[in-house]
Amino acid sequence: MNNIQIKTGANLSRLLQSTVNIPQAFTELVKNSIQNFSTFCKIDFDQSSATIIDDGQGFDHLKDENGMSGFEKYFVFGNSYDLTGGQGIKLGQMGIGGKLANDKLSHETDIHWTIETKDKHGKCFLVEYKPSGAEFLNEYSPSLKEIPADDCSIETESGTKIRIVTLKEDIQKNGWPSAAISGELCTFFGFLLPQLEKEGKKFNIYLNGKSLDFSYKLPGSNIPIVRRSFDYDYYGESKTGNIEFRLSLIYDRSLIKNHPLKNIDIISKVKICPFHLSDQDMIESTLDWLENKNGEEIENKDKIHNVFNQLIGFISCNELSEVMDNTGMPAKDLSHHGLRNDHPVTIPFYTRVYKVIIEWIIEYIKLNQEEKMNILDALANEVSSMLAEYFEDEDFSDLWDDEEEEEDDDEDLGEEEIKEEEERQELEKFAEFTIDKEWVFEPEPEEPEPEEEEEEEQEPEPENNIPPLWNKFKNQKPKRSKRLRYQIIDFGEDQKKLMSKVDDASDFTILINNGNPKFQRLYKENSPFLLSLHISEMLIREVAMYRNPLARPSDIDESISDFYENKYSQVKEKSE
């Protein structure tokens, strides 16, 4: 009985090409350059060809202890070989990146590309790859010949030059997607290259003669770095991974119109894929976890995605590329542009990420809402105090309420609960930072600096989602003066159309419905003036009815008219 010979079909390359697009193909080629000790990678293309040049160590023509040269290792589909002796940055694992990228850029039915290289021994070689018509890749042998050093076009001491001779048909017809290529390179390497620079390993990428900028700052309000760990089961063994969140909140999406980063990217040294808050089951389980942890129902769940869509930045986890499963593969999928759900790291990673992101968003919403209410309360207090003076003093007493301090319950918490509470407080603090300050993105800050550095003058961003005129009431403490007792609350859907009422269970407390459509509309105005008038009218109406339960609508109109006649200018001055 004869053994069956396994062959690699020529269609394998075409199948693999479907996993990457043209911009991603260039990222694969640049990755190879970084891994081989290059200090630069130059990409140039026109309508006839494309070249990728670096100053790395080149392809070693000498055979190693396994009897393979660098050229032979390059053309093994499916196996990954370290050509740096363990000294280089490891960014890939599949053993298909370079070849796949070259084929992706080449003509579909007439693949033709070359590799010119000068190795560390000064030897120069030319490889020509043109497998047209071959049914099996292992039946085709690329040509390899040594060339004189004088004929070599590589000007550095060592390096590699890849030339795509026959371009993809779509590129020939429609041109190169230059903006997409530039954007993908910037986002793919946007985290790694600043890190390398801090380590003294500067690497430059040139696109058609222009150096790409990787020192960009995250616009908006940068959230201080959040670091978290997560546990995962590695085939019966409990292990721990680490995640780092470097995020920024964008109040105005126009700020990132020309910015390479448009969303949150999951990275493991380099970009893997965007992070989307799209798993509904994981969202629901995370919300249940938060509600159980906090012992209360979470409000404003419908606002979670609105806030998430304002976030950009990086979620970094080395385990996604470094931990191999029982098949020898990382959590990154075949294309390196997604995560495999069957890998032991993936689900625990996502579970932790969802918890951190959603918990921060909830704290931000809560704090932002509290800040809005504080601003609104300060405005209402101004109006209330003014109206208290407007009415006869003997009808009202000082309605100031002292706040009671909350008791510290930490003593009743276990060690795990204390850790979770500390993490919650950290996220709450970071949410407060995000609202109050703008933070400059730096690759490695442990703590935010208390003062902002001077930068080029640019259009200021709003401190929060509140129009600027409202912020005059921010952090304004109510004065201890005569004022009408009031409370601004949401009456609920059943009483949505009711604007105000008196709380029957208290000593004359006027309740103003902030869920009323009129209140909501006026609250969204750029100036608080109109809402001030509305609050004034509600307070006057309830006071008039309190003083005279049999008051007719005309009596209430008279009270409101008197107010406009005597106090309109004062309200306008205070609110504008």
N, C-alpha and C positions, 0 to 999 in steps of 0.2 A: 504494500500500500504506500502510495506517495503522499507526502505532506502537501498541504495547500499553501500556495504562495500568496501572501497578503500584499496587495498593491494599493498605492495612494492614487485615487482617481484625479484626473485633471480638473474635474468640476468642484473639487474640494475648495480650491481658491475662490471660485465664484460664489459658493455657498457662504464662505466666511466673509466675503466682501459685503454681504447684506447686513452684517452686524455693525458696520461702521459707515459713516459718511465721509465726504472729502475732507472737511476740516479735522475730523477725528483721525484720519489717516496721517495728516501732518503731525499730530500730537504723538503718534506712535513712533514716527521717525525722530522727532526731537527727544523722546524718551531714550531711545537707543544712544543718541549723542551724549546725553547727560550721564547715562550708565557707563560710558566708556571714556570718562575723564575729560570730556571736552569743556572748553571755556566759552564756546560760542557755537551757534548753529545758524547758518545763512540759508534762507529759502528764497529762491528766485524762480519766477515763472512768467511765461508769456503764452501766446497762442500756439506755439510750436513745441515747447518742451518745458520741463521743470527740473531744477537742480537743488539738491540739499547737500550742503558742505559743512563739515565740522573739523575741529583740530584735535579729535580724540586719539586714542592709541592705535587706531586702525585695526586691520585684520592680520593676526599673526599667522605667517605661513608655516611656522614650525609646528610639529605635532606634539601633543601633550602626552602624559603618561597613559592615556587611553587610546593613543594612536590617531587622534583627530586634530586637524588644524582649525583655525578660526573660520575659514571658508566652509569647511565641511559641517561644522556646528551650525552655521547660519542657515544652511539649507536642509536641516532636519526639521520637518514639519511635526509639531506636536510636542517636541522635547525642548526644554529651556536649559541653556548652558550659561554659566557665569564666566565671561571672558576676562574678568578683572582679578581673578584669584581671591575673590571675597572682599576686595577693597572698594569696589564701586557701590553706588547707590542702587539698590534693588527696586525697580519700579514695575517689572513685568515677570510673568511666570509661565505663559502659555507657549512661547517659542514660535509664534506665528506673526508677531507685530510688524516687523520690518518688511517681510516678504508680502504679507497681506496688504500693507499700506502701498507698497510699490505697485502691486497688481491693481489696487483700487483706483490709482491715478492713471493707469494704463488703458489703452484701447481694449474693448471687451473681447474682440476676436483676433487681435494682433498685439499681444502683450510683448513689450520690448523695453527693457531697462538695463542699465549698466551700473557697476560699482567700481570706482577707481579708488585705490587705497594705498597709503604709505604707512608701513608699520614701524614699531619702535626700533627696529634694526636698520631702518633706512631703505628697506626693500619696497618696491612699487609693483602693483599688480592691477590688472584690469579683468573684471568679470562681466560677461555678457549673458543676459538671461532672455531667451526668446523661444519659449516652448510651444509655439503655434503648431497645432495639428497633433500634438501628443495626447494619447488617451490616458496614459498613466504617468504621473510626475516622476516616479522612480525609474522610468525608462528614459528620462531626459537628463542629460548632463550639461549644465552650464559651462561655457568655455572659460578657462582661467589661464592667463599668460602673464609672465613677468615683463615689465616694461622698463626701459632705462630711466633713471632718475631725472635726466634732462627732458624727457618727454612727458613726465608726470606734471599735471596741472595743479597739484596740491602744493601750495607755497609754504605751509607750516611744516615743522619738524616731523609731524605725523598727522594723520587725519583720513577722512573718508569723504568721497564725493559720489552721491547717487544721482543719476540722470534718467529721467523718464523720457524715453525717445519717442514713443507713440502715445499721445495723450488720449484720454477717455473721450469718446465721441461727443458727449454732452458738453464737455469743456471746450472742444474745438468749435462747436456751434454757438454756445451761449457765453463763453468766457468763464473766468474763475470767480467763485464767490468770495472775493477778497475780504469783505467786511466780516463774513461769517468765519473765515479762517483766522483772521486776527482776533476776533472775539473769543473763539474757542481756545486758541493758544493762551490768551490772557487769563481766562477763567481756569483752564486746565492746570496751568503752572502758577496761578496767582498766589497760591499759598506756599508752594515749595520754594520758589526762587528767592523771595525775601528771607526765608529761613536759611537757605544756603549762603546768601550774602552776609547774614549775621555771623555765620560760621567761617567767613573768609573764603567762600567757594563761589565767587561771582560767576554767573552764567548769563550770557546775552543771546537773545533770539533776534535775528534780523529778517524782516519780511520785505522783499524787493528793495533792499538797501536801507530800510528804516528800522531803527532799533525799537522794539516793543517795550513799553513802560510797565514794569511790574511793581513799582513802588507806590501804586495808587492807594488812596485812602478810602475807606468805606464812608460814604456820605451819610448824613443824618445823625441821629443820636446813637452813638456806639454803646452797646451794653457791655459792661465790664466782663472779662473772660469768666466763663462758667466751666468748671471742671467736675466731672462726675465719673464714677466707676460703675460697672455692671458685672454681674455674675452670669456665667454660662456653663452648661454641662458639656464637657468635652469627652464624650463616650465614657461616661461614668465617673469622670474626674472633674471636680469643681474648680473652675478657673475664673480669674478676674480680668476684665478689660477696662480700658480708660477712654473717655470721650472728652473732647474739648470743644466748647461752643464759642465762636467769635462772630457775633451778630450785631446788626445795626437796624434801627427802626427808621423807616423812611416815611415821613408825613406827606411828601409830595413826590409821586412817581416820576415827575418830569426831571427830578434831580439826577436820575440814573439813565436818562435818555441816551447819553453818550458814554455811559459807564459800562465796562465789560461785564460786570456782575449784575444780573437781573433778579436773582432769587437766592435761595440757600442751596449750597452745594455740599454734598457728602464727599469727603476727601480722605485718602489714605496716602499722605505725601502729595499725591496729585488727585485731580478730580476723578470721581467715579461716576456720579450721577446727581441730578438735582434731588432735593428732598421735598416731597409734597405731602401735605397733611391730608391724605386721601383715603386711608384705611379706616372706614367707618366703625368696624368692630373694635379696632384698637383705640379709636377716639372714645367710644362709649365705655370701654373697660377702664380707660384712663380717667374719665370723668367720674365713674363709679368709685374708683380708687381714691380720688381726691375728696369726694363727698364723704366717704367712710373715714378718711383720715382727719378731715376737718370737722366732721360731725354736723354738717349743714349742707343744704342744697345749694348748688352753684347757680347764681343768677347770670343773666346775659350770655348764655351759651351760644346764642345766635351771632354774637359778635366775634367769636373766636377766629373764624376764617378771615374776617375783615382785618383783624390785627395781624394775623399770620401773613397775609398778602402784602403787608407793609415791611416785612422782615427780609433782609438780605444778609449774606455772610457765609461762613464755613462751619461745618460740623466735621471734626477730625477724629479719626480712630485708626490707629496703626494695625490693630488686630484684623481689620477687614482685608488687609493684604498679606499679613505675616502669618496668620494662623491657617494651617493647611488641614483640610478634612481627611477622611480615610481614603480618599482617592488622590490625595496629593494636590488638591486645588484650593485656592483661597475663596473668600466670600464673594469677591468680585466675579461677575459672570464672564463668559467666554470673550465678550467684546470689551471687557473692562469698563462698561458704561452702565452697569446695573449691579444689583446684589442678588445672590442666590438664596431663596428661602429655605433650601434644604441644607444649608451650611449651619453648623452649631452656633456660630456667632451672630448670624443675621437677625433672628427674631428677638433675642435678648437685647441686642443693640437697638433695634427699632423701638422696643418696649420702653427702654430707658429714655431714648430721644423724645418719644411722644410725651412721656411724663414730664420731662424738663421743659419742653417747649410749651405744652398746654398749661402747666402750672405757672410758668412765667407770664403767659398771656392773661390768665385769670387774675393774677396779682396786678398786672398792668391795667386791665380793665377796671378792676376794683379801685385801684389808686386813682386812675384817671377820672372815674366817676365820682369818687370822693372829693377830688380836687375841684371838679366842676360844681359839685354841690356846695363846697366851701365858698367858692367864688359867688355862686348864686345866693348862698346864705348871707354873705357879706353885703351883697346888693340889696336883698330883701330887708336886711337889718337897717340899712340906710333909709329905705323907704318907710319901714315900720317906725323907726325912731322919729322921723319927720312927721308922720301922721299922728303919733302919740302927742306931739306938741300941738298939732292941729286941733285935736279934740280937747275937751275940758279935762283938766288934770284930775279932778276928783272922781272921774269915772273909771280911772285906771291906776293901778299900782305898778311898781317896778316888777317886770315880768322876767327878769333875768334868772336863768337856771344854772347852777353850778354843776359841772361835770364830775362824775365820780370816777376815781382811778380804778382800773381793772386789777383784779388780784392776780398774782403770779402763781400759775398752776404747774410750773416746771417740776416742782418737787414730786408731783404725782405721776410724772412720766417715766417710762422705762428708757433704757439706753438707746434702743432703736427709735423710739418716739422722739427722744431729744435730738438725735441726729437728723431725723426728718424735719423737725421743727426748725432746727438751725438752717437746713437747706431752704426751707420755705421762707424764713426771714431773710436769707441771702438774696433769694429771687425777688422778694418784696423790696429790699433795699436797691437792687439793681433796676427794678421797675421805677422806683423813685428817681434814681440817677437819670434814667432815660427821659423822663418827663421834664426834669429840671435843668439838665445840662446837655451840652454837645461834647462828645468825647472823640478825640482823634485816634484813629485806628493805628496801632503799632503791633508788629508781629508778636512781641513777647512781653507786654506789660503785665505785671502781677497785680497792680492796683492802679485805678485811675488817678491821674494827677489832679490836685485841687484847683489848679488854674489852667486856663486854656492858653495855648501858644498863639502868638500873633500870626495870622495868615493873610493871604491876599484878600482884599475886600471883595465880598460876594453878597448876594442877596440873602438876608437872614432868614432862617427857618423859624416857623412858629414853635414856641416852647412846648405846645401841646396841641390838641385838636380844637382849642378854643380860640375864637377870633381875638386879635391883639387888644382891642378896646376892652374886652372883658378882663384881661389880665391885670388891670389896675386894681381890681378887687382881690387878686391873689394874695394869700397869706395875710389878709386884712382881718384883724381881730375885732369882733363886735365891741362896741363901747358899752360900758355899764351905765346905761341911761334908760329913761322911760321908753318903753317900746311895747308895741302890741305883741301879745303872745301868738306865735304862728308856727306852723310846721309845713314844709314842702314835701309831699309824698305822692306816690302813684296810687290812685284810688282803685286801680284794677280795670279790667276790660268791661265789667258790668256797669261801672260808673265812669266810663271814659269821657262821656260828654258833659259830666258835671265839673264845673270849674272850681268851686270852693264850697266849704261847709264848716260848721262849728262842731268840734269834737264834744259830743255829749258826755263823755266820760271824764272830762277835765274841767278846770276852771277857765272857761272861755279861751280855748285855743282855736285859732282859725286855721283850718286845713286848706292848703292850696294844691290842686291836682296838677302835678307835672306830667301826667300821662294824657292830659287833655290836648286835643289837636291844636288849639290856639296857643297854648303854652309851648308845645313842641315847635311850632312854626316860628314863634317869636324868639325862642331860645337859639335858633339857628341863624338869626340875623347877625350881621357884623357888629352892630352896636347893641348894648343892653338897654337902650332907652325905651324901646317899645315894650319890652318885658317888664321894665320898671313901672310903666303906666298900667300894664295889665295887673301886676301884683297890687299896685295902689288901688285900683278899682275893686279888686276882690276884697281887700282889707276894709275899704270904705263901705262896701255893700254889706259885709257881715257885721260891721260895727253898727251901721244904721239899723239893721234888723235886730240886733241885740238890744239896742237902746229902745227900739219900738217894734215889738214883734208883730204889730198890726200895720206896719209901714206898707204903703202902696208902691207900686213900681215908680210912680211919679215922685214919691218922696226920696227914693233911692237915687233917681236921676238928678234930683235937686242937690243931694249931697255930693254926687260925683261931679256935677257941673260947678259947684262951689270950689271943689278941689282944683279943677282945671283953671278956674279963674284966679285962684290965689297961690297955687303951689306948682303949676306946670313948669314954670321957668326953673324953679329950684330942683325939681326932679331931673330935668334935662341937664342942668349943670352938673349934678352929682353923677349922672350915668354917662355923660359924654366928656 
